[in-house]
Amino acid sequence: MVTLLLKQVGEFKPDLIVIDMMMPEMDGITTLRKLKEIEMAQNIPVIFMTAKIQNHEQKSYLQEGAIGVIMKPFDPMTLCNTLSQIWQQHQKC
């Protein structure tokens, strides 16, 4: 699935990508780094979802280029609002 995303991201040109940190093919950081190597994807904002949410981990995700981090488990009823808040904050920058 991740490999497919990396191959087709230029065609789809998403406004935002949400990446789980723990995936079977590669982790979220590796996926983000690979996205940054693709010219068409370099400026696509990324939000991470993770169960590992220590302060230093969250800071490192943001330093890698993520615009936000959502902690798991999350409330599916508020996920849309959380994504919207992160997106709006990113748009202000």
C-alpha positions as CSV (number, residue, x, y, z in Angstrom):
1,M,0.0,0.0,0.0
2,V,2.7,2.5,0.9
3,T,4.7,1.6,-2.3
4,L,1.5,2.3,-4.3
5,L,1.1,5.7,-2.5
6,L,4.7,6.6,-3.4
7,K,4.2,5.6,-7.0
8,Q,1.0,7.4,-7.5
9,V,1.2,10.5,-5.3
10,G,2.1,12.7,-8.2
11,E,-0.9,11.6,-10.1
12,F,-3.4,12.1,-7.2
13,K,-1.8,15.3,-5.9
14,P,-3.5,15.0,-2.5
15,D,-3.9,18.2,-0.3
16,L,-3.0,16.2,2.8
17,I,-1.6,12.8,3.7
18,V,-2.3,11.0,7.0
19,I,0.3,8.4,7.8
20,D,0.3,5.8,10.6
21,M,3.7,5.5,12.2
22,M,3.6,1.7,12.3
23,M,2.9,0.1,9.0
24,P,3.9,-3.3,7.5
25,E,6.0,-2.1,4.6
26,M,7.8,0.8,6.1
27,D,7.3,3.1,9.1
28,G,5.9,6.6,8.9
29,I,9.2,8.5,9.1
30,T,10.6,6.4,6.2
31,T,7.5,7.0,4.2
32,L,7.7,10.8,4.8
33,R,11.4,10.9,3.8
34,K,10.6,9.0,0.6
35,L,7.7,11.4,-0.1
36,K,10.1,14.3,0.3
37,E,12.3,12.7,-2.4
38,I,9.4,13.0,-4.9
39,E,9.3,16.5,-6.4
40,M,5.5,16.5,-6.8
41,A,5.0,15.4,-3.2
42,Q,7.6,17.6,-1.4
43,N,5.0,20.2,-0.3
44,I,2.2,17.9,0.6
45,P,1.5,18.3,4.3
46,V,1.6,15.1,6.4
47,I,0.0,14.2,9.7
48,F,1.2,11.2,11.7
49,M,-1.0,8.9,13.7
50,T,0.8,7.0,16.4
51,A,0.6,5.3,19.7
52,K,4.1,6.4,20.6
53,I,3.5,9.9,21.8
54,Q,6.3,10.8,24.2
55,N,7.3,14.5,24.0
56,H,10.6,13.8,22.3
57,E,9.0,11.5,19.7
58,Q,6.3,14.1,18.8
59,K,9.0,16.8,18.5
60,S,11.1,14.5,16.2
61,Y,8.0,13.9,14.0
62,L,7.5,17.6,13.6
63,Q,11.2,18.2,12.9
64,E,11.0,15.6,10.2
65,G,8.3,17.7,8.5
66,A,4.9,16.5,9.8
67,I,2.4,19.3,10.4
68,G,0.8,17.4,13.3
69,V,0.6,14.3,15.3
70,I,-2.6,12.5,16.4
71,M,-2.3,10.1,19.3
72,K,-3.9,6.6,19.2
73,P,-6.2,5.5,20.3
74,F,-8.3,8.4,19.0
75,D,-12.0,9.1,19.1
76,P,-13.3,8.5,15.6
77,M,-16.2,10.9,16.3
78,T,-13.7,13.8,16.7
79,L,-11.1,12.7,14.2
80,C,-12.5,15.0,11.5
81,N,-12.4,18.0,13.8
82,T,-8.8,17.2,14.9
83,L,-7.6,16.9,11.3
84,S,-9.4,20.2,10.5
85,Q,-7.8,22.0,13.4
86,I,-4.3,20.8,12.4
87,W,-5.0,21.7,8.7
88,Q,-6.2,25.2,9.7
89,Q,-3.2,25.8,11.9
90,H,-0.9,24.7,9.0
91,Q,-2.7,27.1,6.6
92,K,-2.0,30.1,9.0
93,C,1.8,29.5,8.6
